[in-house]
Amino acid sequence: MPAQVVTRIAPSPTGYMHIGTARTGLFNWIFARKMGGKFLLRIEDTDRTRSTPDATDAIFRGMRWLGLEWDDEPVSQFERAARHAEVAHQMLAQGAAYKCFASQDEIAAFRETAKAEGRSTLYLSPWRDADPATHPDAPYVIRLKAPREGVTVIEDVVQGDVTFKNSTLDDMILLRSDGTPTYMLAVVVDDHDMGVTHVIRGDDHLNNAARQSHIYTAMGWPLPVYAHLPLILGPDGKKLSKRHGATGVEEYQKMGYPAPAMRNYLARLGWSHGDDEFFTDAQAREWFTLEGINKAAARFDFKKLDNLSGQHIAAMDDMSLMGEIEAYLTAIDASELSETQKDGLLRAMYCLKASARTLPQLLEKAAFVLGERPFLPDEKAARNLDSVSRGMLNELTPHLQSVSWNREALEATLGEFAESKNSKFGQLAGPLRAALSGRAATPSVFDMMLVIGRAETLARLQDAAA
């Protein structure tokens, strides 16, 4: 194990931050924190036609919301182009790379002929071993002089030893004819220069590892530890995409999932610790190992996410949960809570958290402390406020003016009142819910009355009875 573990996440700013990228970032973050190492962020923005500042900002927002704070300043791959080119020319000088003057038409003709003759279409440049004296005064690319014989073995913590025949690996381009570096070169140079010791990424990069390892070898650089993660599939077993629902990190924040729940759920996508489903960040850091990552692809299950989200909401302390709610409201461009609303929400948390699976569900049940008089009932609640019900609320009011304001006394008073009307408490609860919150789905009427107090309770009942 290196003296200090260094991991990285290297997203491309060409759109929203995919949930798979977030899971990769999470695994890198957990492992670095577990090992007392560093977690770095690199923005792979070499594709100038597709990279945008907005997409870069989306990456920063997604990472910060998930709590995946990185060490040091983010690195821009594009800004390091001169360093990438320097390494390509160094490899050229060492004989580990060569100038290739072949045109696109010549490469296409080679492949067409090879295909017609039933040979491999892997391009074999005639310039690989050409005498420099024969080089024309023409544009050229710099290609890696990859080994042609034998095999390349990638020792992968997740996938095991993966063997590639060198005859299937091409002399990939390192530097284009316009002097710009390719992605394959830039990744290796950046990882080396940033001191990355563990490359933890999706298994769609496994083939790249074999080709990139040749650059490490040519430069005499130590190989990082590789850990290639399985893909995330939709419930139908196909690659997770828009047809399965949300795939961008920020979409989940706007759907009202708290960040601790997302970290917990994403960690379980491809990694496990026995049968444990719910766990804290501290437990994840204690338990996590690269060896514990599964080879098989993971399936995204919204029901499991909802379940975990509900458990995290119930377990969070009130102030932390308030922070999640405020971040959610900002994400959906909703109005900020007033100090009065925050105070009421904090007082009501005890009767809201246990039954909410998402933050919107919690806020819906918190309508009784977030709203203001007069509470206009929604369509479902209005059905509980007919003339008979309003009359009952009007008669109930005097019974609440002098009762001790605690749960036991309130339960006794309301129970006795319902009995005096030859009805069950359930028949009284509906009108009370409508009067106190304007909603049909609420916390218990006793919790609402205790939270808002006697004066506000009586005022709302009078509003409804009027």
N, C-alpha and C positions, 0 to 999 in steps of 0.2 A: 504494500500500500504506500503511495507517495507520502511525503512529509505533510502536505496539505492537499486535501481533495478540492478540486475546482470543477464545477459543472457549469453548464450554460444552457440557455434556451435561445434559439436563433430563428424567430419567425420572419416571414417576408411580409412587408406592409403593402399588400396588394388587395386587401379587402378586410372583412371582419376577422376577428380572432376566433378560429375554429375551436370547438370544444376538445378536439383531439390534441391541438397545440397546447391548450390549457392543461390537459392531463400530463403531457410530456413535461411542461414547465413545473407542474406540481411534483412529479417524481424527482426531477433534478433538484428542486428546492428542498424537499424532505431529506433527500440523501445528503446534500451539502450541509444542512443544518444538523442532521444526526451526527455527521463526521466532524463537525466543528470547522467545516471548510467554507469556501466561497461559492456563491451562486451569481453568475454573470448573465447579462442580457446583451445580445448582439442583434441589430436590425439588419437583415440581409436585403438591402435595398439597391442591389446592383441592377435590377430590371427597372430602368429609369422611366420606361413608358407606362408601367403599371404601378410603381410605388408612388404613394401619395402621403402628404403630411397627415391627412385625416385618418388614414389607415394606421399610420404610426401612432397617432394619439389614441386610437382605439386599442392598440396593443398595450400602451401604458395604462389606460383606464381599466382594461380587463385584468391585467396583472395586479394592479393596486387593489381593485375590488376583491379579488381572490385572496389578497393578503400575501402574494408572492413577491415580497420586496427583494430587490436585487442589490448586490454589492457593487460598488464603484459606478462610474458613469457608463451609460449605454454606449456600445460601440457601433458605429456606422460602417458597414462593410464597403460601401461605395467610396468613403473617404480614405480607405486604405488601398486603393487601386495601385498606387505607385509602389507600395511594399509588395503587393502580389506580383507585379511585373518584375520587380527586382529579383524575386525568388525564381521566376521563370528563366530569366537570363543567367542566373547563377547555375541552374540546372543545365542550361545550354552549354555554358563554359565547362562544366564538369563532364560533359558527354552523356548526361542522363536524359537529355532532351535534344531535339533536332529541329531544324527549319524545314518546313514542308511547303513547297510552292504549288502543290496540286490545286487546280481550280475546281469549283463545284461541279462543272460539267464533266471533268475527268473522273471525279469521285463517283458521280452518278453512273457514268459509263462502266466503271469498274464493277459496280454492284449489279448492274444489269447483266453484264457478261457472266459474273459469278453465279447469279441466280439461274441463268439459262443453262449453265454447265453443272448445276446442282452443287456448287461449292458454297462455303460460308461467304456471306456478304460483308463480313467484318473487313473494313478497309485496311489494306496493307500498302503503306506509302512507299513508292520507289525512292523517296528522298531520305529514308531512314539511315542508310549507310553510304549515302552519296558523298563524293569528295567535295569539300567546300569550294574547290577551284571551279567546280561545274555549276555552282549556284548562279542563277540568273539575277539580273537586276530587276526584281519584280516583288510584288507583295507576297508575304509568307505568314504562316501561322507557326507557333512553336508547339510541337507535340511532345508528349512524354514518350520516352523510349522504354516501353513496358516489356517485361520478360515474356518471351514467346513460348518457352518450354516450362514444364513442371506445373506446379499448382500454387495457389495462394490460399492460405488458411487463415480465416478470421476467428479468433477465439472470443466468443461472445458469451457474456454471463447469462443471458436469457436463452439464446438459441443454441448454445453449445458450440462446438467447433464446426464451422461451415467452410467447405472446400470449394474453390473455384479453379477450373482449368484455365491456365494462363492463355491458352489458345483461343479462349472465348472473350478475353479482355483486350480492348483495342488500345492503340496509341492515342489516348485522348488529347484533345487540344487544351493547352494550358493558357496560351495567349493568342487572341484573335489577330487578324491581319491589321486591324486598326489600333492594336496595342492594348486593348482592354482585356482583363483577365476573365477566365470562365469561372463559373460557380464552383466547379470541382477543385480548382486550385485555391480559390479564395477561402473556401471553408477550411482547408487544411492549414493554410498559412495563419489564418485568424485563430484557429484552435491552438496551434502551437504557440503563437505569440502571446495569447491570452493565458497560457499556462493551463489549459483545460486538460484534466487528467482522466475524466470519465465522460465519454460521449454517449448520452442516454437519449435516444430518439426513436422515431417510428421505424418499424421493420421494412417499410418501403424504401429505406435508405441502406438496406443491408448490402445490396449489390454495389452501391457507391463505396462502401467501406473497403471492398477488395481493391477497387481502382485507386482510391485515395491512399491506401496503405503503401502503394508504390511510390508516392510522393514523399511520404515520411521516410521510407527506406532510402530513397535517392538523396535526401537531404541529411541523412544520419540522425533524424529526430526520433525520439522514443514514441512508440505507438500508444495512444490512449487506451484505457479499458473501454470496450464496447459493450453496450447493452441495448439491443434493439427491441422495442416494445411492440406488442401485437396491436392490430388495428381495432378501432371501435366500430362495431356493427349496429345496425338498427335492430328492432325487435324481430324483423323478418329474416335476419341473417345476412342482409346485404349491407354494403358500406354505408355508414351513416351519412345521410344527406337531407336536404330540405324536405323531401317527401315524408320523412319520419317526424318532422317537427323542427324545433329550434336547433341550430347547429352552432350559432355564434355565442360566445361567452356572455356578451352584454344582454342578449335576449333572455338569458336565465335570470339575470339581475332584474330585468324589467318584468319578468313573470313573478317575481317576489320570493325567490329562494334566497335564504341567507347564506353568506359566504362560507361559514363553517360547514354548513350542510353540503355545499358544492364540493368543498375540499374533501370531506368524508366520502361522498359518493364517487368522485373521480378517482380517489385512491383505490376504491374497491373495483374499479374497472380495469382488471388485469393484474391486480395484486390482492392478496388476502392474508389474514392472520387467523388461522383456524376458522371458526364459524363466526367470528366477531363481525358484526355489521356496523353498529354504532361505536364510534370512538372519537376521542379528542385529538387535537393537533399534537399534544404532548405524547399521547399513546402512539400516534402514527410515527413520530420521530423515534420513539423507543423501539417499536416493533419492525419498522421498515428495513428490508434488505433487498438488494437487486436480485438475489437468488430466489426471492419469494414471488417474483413476477412470473405470471403464467405465459407459456408459449402460445396458447390458443387465444384467438380473438375474443374480446369481451362484447357483450350485447347491452345496449343502452335500454334501461327499463324505467319508464317514467313513474310507475307505481312505487318502485323501490326508492326513487328519488323523493317522491312525495312523503313517503313514510319516514325516511331519514330526516327530511326537512322538518316535519312535525316534531320529531324527537329532539332536534337541535333547538327549535324555538322553545319547547318546553323546558329544556335544560339551561338555556342561556340566562345569565343574570340580567336584571331589568335594564340597566344602563347600556350594556352591550347590545341588547335587543333594540333599544331606542336608537342607537347609532346605526344599526342595520336598517331600521325603518326610515330614518332620515336620508340615508344613502339611496334607498329604493325610491323615495319620493323625488329626489333630485334626478335620478335616472329616467323617470317617466315624465319629467318636467311638471310635476304637481306642485301646488303651493306648499311652502314651508309650514310646519306646525307652529302655532303661537305658543307662548310660554304657558298660557292657561291650558291649552290642549295637551302640551307635554306633561304638565302636572297631573291632569286628569288621566292621561294614558298610563303614567307610571303608577298611579294609585290603583288602576284597574288591571294592571298586568297579571296579577295573581289569578284572575278569573278569565283571562283571555288566552294565555299561553298554551294551556293543555289541549285545547280543541282545534287549534289552527295549524294547518299544514304549510301554509304560505303566508307571507306578510299581507297580501290583499285580503285573505280570509280573516286575519287578525284585525285589520283595520275596519272591515265590514262589521265585525262584532263589537268593535269599539265605537260605533256610531253614537252610542248613548253618552260618551264623554267628549267626542269630537264635534258633535253638532251643537246647535243653539236652539233655544225656544223661539217660536213654537215648533215642535217636531211634527212635520207633516208625514203621516204614515204612507209607506209605499203600498202598491196595489194589494199585496198579500196581507200586510198588517191591517190595512183598512177594513178587510173583511171581518176582523175581530172587533171592530168598533161600531157596531150597530146601536140603535137607540137603547136597547136593553142593557148592553154592555156599558154604555156611557152613564146610564142611570146607576149601575152598580158601582162604577168608579166614583160617582158623586157621593153615594152613600158611604163608601169606604173612607173617604177623606177624613171625616171626624175621628175615626178609629185610630188614625195614624198620627194625630196631632199631639197625643200625650204618651204614646207607647214608648218604652225604652228602645233606643235605636241600636239594637244588636240582633244578630241572626235568630237566636232562640225566641226572643220576644216577637219579632216580626213574623216568624213562621207560625207561632201560636195565634197571633192576631188575625193573620190572613186565613189561616185554617178555620178558625172559629167563625169568621165572617162568611166564608164560603158555605160552611155548614148551616149557618142561619138562613142562607138563601136556598137551602136544599139542593146544593150543587157541590161538585168536587172542585178542589183547588185548581185542577187543570183547566176548568172552564173560566176561571178568573185569571189564570196566567197569561192567556193570549191577549186579552184587552190590556193587561198591565204592560206586557212587552211592547205593544203598539204605542201605548201612552208614554212610556219611559224612553223609547228609542226610535219609534217610527218604523221598526223592523219586526219581522216575525221570527228571525233567527238571532238570538242574543244570548249572553250569559244568563244565569238564573236571575229572576226578578229580585231575589234577596241580595245578590251580589251587586246588582245595579243600584238598588236603593241604598246600600251601605256605602258604595263608592261616591254617589252624588250627594248624599245627605238628606236630612228630613225636609228642609225648606225647598230644595230643588225638586224633590220627589212630589211634594204636595202641589207645587206650582204646575208641574207637568200633568198631574192627574186632573187638575182644574182646567188646564188647557184642553185636554181630551174630552172632558165631560161637558164643556161649554157647547 
